[in-house]
Amino acid sequence: MKQFRILYKDDEEFLEKLTEIKQWRTSHSGYVTIFRIYSEDMELEHIRHICNCLDREMPDALYLGCTTNANIMDGALSDIKIILTCTIFEHETTQAEILQLPFSEENAAQDVAALKKCCEANPWVQAVEMHATIMDMSMMEFCNEMSRLREDIQVFGGGAFNPDMDDDTAVVFSKGNDFLEHGIIFLLLGGEDFHTYSTFISGWKPLKRKFRVTKADREILYELDGKPALDVYRRFLNINKNDKFFSNTLEFPLFLEHGDVDILRCPLAVNDDDSLVMSSDMQEDAIVRLAYGDPETILTSIREDGQKIADFCPEVIQTFSCAARRAFWGDKNISDETILFNSVAPTTGFYTHGEFLRMKGDMLNFNVTLVIVAMREGDIPKTGKKVNIAKAQIGNDNNEKIPIIRRFVSFIEASTAELEEMNMRLAVSSVTDGLTKLYNRAEIERKIRNALEERRNQGICSSISLIMLDIDNFKKVNDVYGHKEGDHVIQALADVLRKTTIGVPSSCLGRWGGEEFMILLPDSNADDAAALAEKIRQEFSSVSYETAGCQTVSIGVTQAKDENADALYSRVDKALYMAKEAGKNQVVRLD
């Protein structure tokens, strides 16, 4: 595989380069020639002129391309608006074919069906490179359909874009086809000597605070946690609805876990109702977090993935990088992301509106991501020195963003951890009795009512039993030995309840009030409940206090019928009263 790279400045240099390519092909074995044309120049006549030159000078060559936000040449951001690569496949078995189609949400399924048919007719297809105009489109159905392609076919590519990120106009084109503002190009590649390796790099890290998507429709995100989606950006980042919204949110996309893969979604605009227009589809009930760009993580990932790519021994590398990453780094530092790959093989590509990569058969639409595709003909060479880049320095490793962001995130994460801990303590204290650490009355009542409703729906209310306890002569304990000793007695009974109910299915313990306790047994009948109550009575009566000596409890037991909670409370309370009236320190069961 041989690649020539062209920075289009004027016709004279361009035609000289084409002459050089034709001379090389005359003296070497070249079977398929493909030009890729990436243009930051939106004057379509300039691109048409280049295409006409290729048709005239190299009529057997294939070509395809699109408009872009910017271009990557030799691993770096190009300052030339139109770049071309000419890839010549040197193995006779390598094949290529271009399929260009109109593209919209309505015909996405038909487009994929046409691609499937083409792949079925050409079993040599191993990889599909795609360029598409995807602005203002939901890609959900397209990705679902693409996931049904033959499992062994890799798919990768990017969305055509515009140098002005606020302009929706983008174009794709290819040999023998029209320039389309709503189109998709599939470049089919394969053959027994053709090999590809693809991966992606994010580097954006999520903050801890989680939000649930409570209302969404395709790419419109209406609500997070039941509130207008803009509130998250307004509240946590002080980003408001104004003409700077898009540029301000580029560094803080939403982080979404999609199976084993982390996907980012970037807000593009705010609607009048404070809903957000996202860069790709959002699904209701998904859990998302705000993410931030971490230069150190990005550079570490580039070293690690760069070494994997180096070990693959590619001959050329294609990159599809989100324009949001360019906005994050700035033109001064953006090449740090891609320059390392050029030490492995010639690296070219463009800055996209959305990136695509098929992983484990699943077609994924990324945002704020760098997709990297390495290509090679033939086996990995057995001789020759492999590139070792795992520890290579990339550009300015001491980028000034790193310490600032690290300190900022450290503060946010520490504050979030403290807030989560405080909220957890508040949540526990709101349902817990402070003295015994058992459920308080409100919570044990809630659990009883929920259990009754659940079992009633299942038609098995009779599986629920209640045990109600009261410490005998407790007023005397407080009057004679003091309230501190009284607290010790109450705490000791709570300990006995915890100990004796270990292993009892779904048991819930609560302090009903003062010296009264309630035990919910949602999966026990009256016989089992009475046996447990007797065990509690004996266990508690054996506890001796230094000043108060041994104490006792009276216990009432009952089993639920088809009734409400108040009727059940009344019956277990009556059973407890009967135990008191019968002499205390005993268990009474009332059916």
Secondary structure, DSSP 8 states (H G I E B T S, - for coil): -EEEEEE-S-HHHHHHHHHHHHHHHHHS---EEEEEEEES---HHHHHHHHHHHHHH-TT-EEEEEE-S-EEETTEE-SSSEEEEEEEE-STT-EEEEEEEE--TTTHHHHHHHHHHHHHH-TTEEEEEEEE--TT---HHHHHHHTTS-TT-EEEEEE---SSTT-----EEETTS--BSSEEEEEEEE-TTEEEEEEEE--EEEEEEEEEEEEEETTEEEEETTEETHHHHHHHH---SSTTHHHHHTTS-EEEEETTEEEEE-EEEE-TTS-EEESS---TT-EEEEEEE-HHHHHHHHHHHHHHHHHH--SEEEEEEEHHHHHHH-TTTGGGGTGGGGGTS-EEEEEESSEEEEETTEEEEESS-EEEEEEEESS--SSS-----TT---S-TT-THHHHHHHHHHHHHHHHHHHHHHHHHHHHHHHB-TTT-SB-HHHHHHHHHHHHHHHHHHT-GGG-EEEEEEETTHHHHHHHH-HHHHHHHHHHHHHHHHHHTTTSTT-EEEEEETTEEEEEETT--HHHHHHHHHHHHHHHHT-EETTTEE--EEEEEEE--SS-HHHHHHHHHHHHHHHHHTTSSSEEE--
